[in-house]
Amino acid sequence: GVSMVALAGVLVLGILKGVMLAAVVSLLLLIRRAARPHVAFLGRIPGFRGLSDMERNPANVPVPGTLVFRVEAALLYFNVAHVYDVVWAKVRASAAPVRLVVCDLSATPQVDVAGARILAKLHGELESAGIRLRLAGAHATVRDILRAEGLEERAGYFGRRVTAVDVVDEFEGLARSAPSRVM
């Protein structure tokens, strides 16, 4: 698409203006993608311990009672409302009752204060609905921001070695031992 804009721009406006137009269009597309990042909902890979995007891999199996999501971009002030809305829409649309929501931050290289606050808001609202939020896979700088917001005290430990798979395994172990218990 950008190359077509560049070609048309060069033919109509000249070389310099056409290339500049293509650069502006390219930047706008980049900003659009950053403002509406892909939120992957994860399921178990059959025959494997890992989790991956169920949209890309329809054979993946959802984990009963859980909703595992991964934001595939930085969580910044201009995209947090989109992420929040997508996650809540998925929680509401879930056929089975959700008891645990896991936010896999392994693909999130940066979180700003607004990102930390939206996760804190999500935690509070999920908790009010009787749903537990856990965070996993956060990079060091992301963990620092989230801890400064007080999320570790509220949502539970999310150290450098805690993965979404670990959280789901722990939840499934607790669910098998006491079905009415939530982590």
C-alpha positions as CSV (number, residue, x, y, z in Angstrom):
1,G,0.0,0.0,0.0
2,V,2.7,2.4,0.9
3,S,4.7,1.6,-2.3
4,M,1.5,2.4,-4.3
5,V,1.2,5.7,-2.5
6,A,4.8,6.4,-3.2
7,L,4.4,5.6,-6.9
8,A,1.3,7.7,-7.3
9,G,2.8,10.5,-5.3
10,V,6.0,10.5,-7.4
11,L,4.0,10.5,-10.7
12,V,1.6,13.3,-9.6
13,L,3.7,15.4,-7.2
14,G,7.3,14.7,-8.2
15,I,10.1,12.7,-6.6
16,L,10.7,14.6,-3.4
17,K,7.0,15.3,-2.6
18,G,6.0,11.7,-3.6
19,V,8.6,10.1,-1.3
20,M,7.6,12.5,1.5
21,L,4.0,11.6,1.1
22,A,4.8,7.9,1.3
23,A,6.9,8.5,4.5
24,V,4.0,10.3,6.1
25,V,1.6,7.5,5.2
26,S,4.0,5.0,6.5
27,L,4.3,6.8,9.8
28,L,0.5,7.1,10.1
29,L,0.1,3.4,9.6
30,L,2.8,2.7,12.2
31,I,1.0,5.0,14.7
32,R,-2.4,3.3,13.9
33,R,-0.8,-0.1,14.6
34,A,0.7,1.1,17.9
35,A,-2.6,2.6,19.0
36,R,-4.5,-0.6,18.4
37,P,-2.1,-3.5,19.1
38,H,-3.0,-7.1,18.6
39,V,-4.3,-8.7,21.8
40,A,-3.7,-12.4,21.5
41,F,-5.9,-14.8,23.6
42,L,-3.9,-17.9,24.4
43,G,-4.7,-21.5,24.7
44,R,-2.8,-24.8,25.3
45,I,-0.9,-26.2,22.4
46,P,-2.2,-29.9,22.2
47,G,0.5,-32.3,23.4
48,F,2.7,-29.5,24.7
49,R,2.9,-27.5,27.9
50,G,3.1,-24.1,26.2
51,L,0.4,-21.5,25.2
52,S,0.0,-19.7,22.0
53,D,-2.5,-17.5,20.1
54,M,-5.8,-19.3,19.5
55,E,-6.7,-17.0,16.5
56,R,-3.5,-18.1,14.7
57,N,-3.7,-21.7,15.9
58,P,-7.3,-22.9,16.0
59,A,-6.2,-26.3,17.3
60,N,-5.2,-24.7,20.6
61,V,-7.4,-25.6,23.5
62,P,-8.7,-22.9,25.8
63,V,-7.9,-23.5,29.5
64,P,-11.2,-24.0,31.4
65,G,-12.0,-21.1,33.8
66,T,-9.2,-18.9,32.5
67,L,-8.6,-16.2,30.0
68,V,-5.0,-15.8,29.1
69,F,-4.1,-12.7,27.0
70,R,-0.9,-11.2,25.6
71,V,-0.5,-7.7,24.3
72,E,1.9,-7.7,21.4
73,A,3.1,-4.2,21.9
74,A,4.1,-1.7,24.5
75,L,1.3,-0.7,26.9
76,L,1.3,3.1,26.6
77,Y,-1.2,5.9,27.3
78,F,-2.6,6.0,23.7
79,N,-3.4,2.3,23.5
80,V,-4.4,1.2,27.0
81,A,-8.1,1.9,26.5
82,H,-8.1,-0.3,23.4
83,V,-6.5,-3.2,25.3
84,Y,-8.8,-2.7,28.3
85,D,-11.9,-2.8,26.1
86,V,-10.7,-5.9,24.1
87,V,-10.0,-7.9,27.3
88,W,-13.3,-6.9,29.0
89,A,-15.3,-7.8,25.8
90,K,-13.6,-11.2,25.8
91,V,-14.4,-11.8,29.5
92,R,-18.1,-10.8,28.9
93,A,-18.3,-13.0,25.8
94,S,-16.8,-16.1,27.5
95,A,-19.3,-19.0,27.4
96,A,-17.9,-20.6,30.6
97,P,-17.4,-18.5,33.8
98,V,-14.0,-17.0,34.0
99,R,-12.3,-17.3,37.4
100,L,-8.7,-16.3,36.4
101,V,-7.4,-13.8,33.9
102,V,-3.7,-14.0,33.1
103,C,-1.9,-11.1,31.4
104,D,1.2,-12.4,29.7
105,L,3.6,-9.4,29.4
106,S,6.4,-11.4,27.6
107,A,5.7,-9.5,24.4
108,T,5.3,-6.1,26.1
109,P,8.7,-4.4,26.1
110,Q,7.5,-1.2,27.8
111,V,4.7,-0.1,30.1
112,D,4.2,3.5,31.1
113,V,2.3,4.9,34.1
114,A,-1.0,4.8,32.2
115,G,-0.4,1.2,31.3
116,A,0.3,0.3,34.9
117,R,-2.9,2.2,36.0
118,I,-5.1,0.4,33.5
119,L,-3.8,-2.9,34.7
120,A,-4.6,-1.8,38.3
121,K,-8.1,-0.7,37.2
122,L,-8.6,-4.1,35.4
123,H,-7.4,-5.9,38.5
124,G,-9.9,-4.0,40.7
125,E,-12.8,-4.5,38.4
126,L,-12.1,-8.2,37.8
127,E,-11.7,-8.7,41.6
128,S,-15.2,-7.0,42.1
129,A,-16.6,-9.6,39.7
130,G,-15.0,-12.4,41.6
131,I,-12.2,-13.0,39.0
132,R,-8.5,-13.1,39.8
133,L,-5.9,-11.2,37.7
134,R,-2.4,-12.5,37.5
135,L,0.6,-10.9,35.7
136,A,3.4,-13.0,34.2
137,G,6.4,-12.8,31.9
138,A,7.1,-9.1,32.6
139,H,10.5,-7.7,31.6
140,A,12.6,-6.0,34.3
141,T,11.7,-2.4,33.5
142,V,8.0,-3.4,33.2
143,R,8.1,-5.1,36.6
144,D,9.6,-1.9,38.1
145,I,6.7,0.2,36.9
146,L,4.1,-2.3,37.9
147,R,5.6,-2.7,41.4
148,A,5.7,1.1,41.8
149,E,1.9,1.1,41.0
150,G,1.5,-1.5,43.8
151,L,0.3,-4.3,41.5
152,E,2.5,-7.0,43.0
153,E,0.8,-6.6,46.4
154,R,-2.6,-6.8,44.8
155,A,-2.3,-9.2,41.9
156,G,0.4,-11.5,43.3
157,Y,4.1,-12.1,42.7
158,F,5.2,-11.7,39.0
159,G,9.0,-12.2,39.2
160,R,11.3,-12.7,36.3
161,R,10.8,-16.5,36.2
162,V,7.0,-16.5,36.5
163,T,5.5,-17.4,33.1
164,A,1.8,-17.5,32.0
165,V,2.2,-21.3,31.7
166,D,3.3,-21.5,35.4
167,V,0.3,-19.4,36.5
168,V,-2.1,-21.6,34.5
169,D,-0.5,-24.8,35.8
170,E,-0.9,-23.5,39.4
171,F,-4.5,-22.6,38.7
172,E,-5.3,-26.0,37.2
173,G,-3.6,-27.7,40.2
174,L,-5.7,-25.7,42.6
175,A,-8.9,-26.3,40.5
176,R,-8.3,-30.0,40.5
177,S,-7.7,-30.1,44.3
178,A,-10.5,-27.7,45.3
179,P,-12.9,-26.8,42.4
180,S,-14.6,-24.0,44.4
181,R,-11.3,-22.3,45.3
182,V,-9.7,-19.5,43.3
183,M,-6.0,-18.9,43.6
